[in-house]
Amino acid sequence: MTFRSHMQIALDEAQAAGRRGEVPVGAVLLSPDGAVLARDGNRTRELNDPTAHAEILVIRAACETLGQERLPGCDLYVTLEPCPMCAAAISNARIARVYYGAADPKSGGVAQGPRIFTHRQCHHVPEVYDGIGAEPAEALLKDFFAARR
């Protein structure tokens, strides 16, 4: 089986989030056979919900679609390194693989900060691939915050 990145879908969702005035982060969650289960971008402001990160939204939607609380064998693509909250949700959902774009030195929870997946209380550790589509993801974020300064 040949690897095919689905980061462009996540980038499209990040762009849509930015147009809505949200921090431009997008995610897509794929079934084990590669079908798109859910795709979304940040909606914390729209929903007045601090947990409405792109990763959380796609995990919730995929679980609802499949009628189950866990997502074994599924792949998650997200434009920004997951924060600690999202990393914990990824672990709890038993997602198999996480592909992310830009590193997040300020708020990341995978390769930065608390490194959730290395914690001894983390019950499931997904495979992690970073830097996938990092340049366009970083550009989206930089442009978004530059426009607000």
Secondary structure as UniProt FT lines:
FT   HELIX           7..19
FT   TURN            20..21
FT   STRAND          26..30
FT   TURN            32..33
FT   STRAND          36..41
FT   HELIX           44..47
FT   TURN            50..51
FT   HELIX           54..66
FT   TURN            72..73
FT   STRAND          75..80
FT   HELIX           84..92
FT   TURN            93..94
FT   STRAND          97..102
FT   TURN            105..107
FT   TURN            113..114
FT   HELIX           116..118
FT   TURN            120..121
FT   STRAND          127..130
FT   TURN            132..133
FT   HELIX           134..147
//
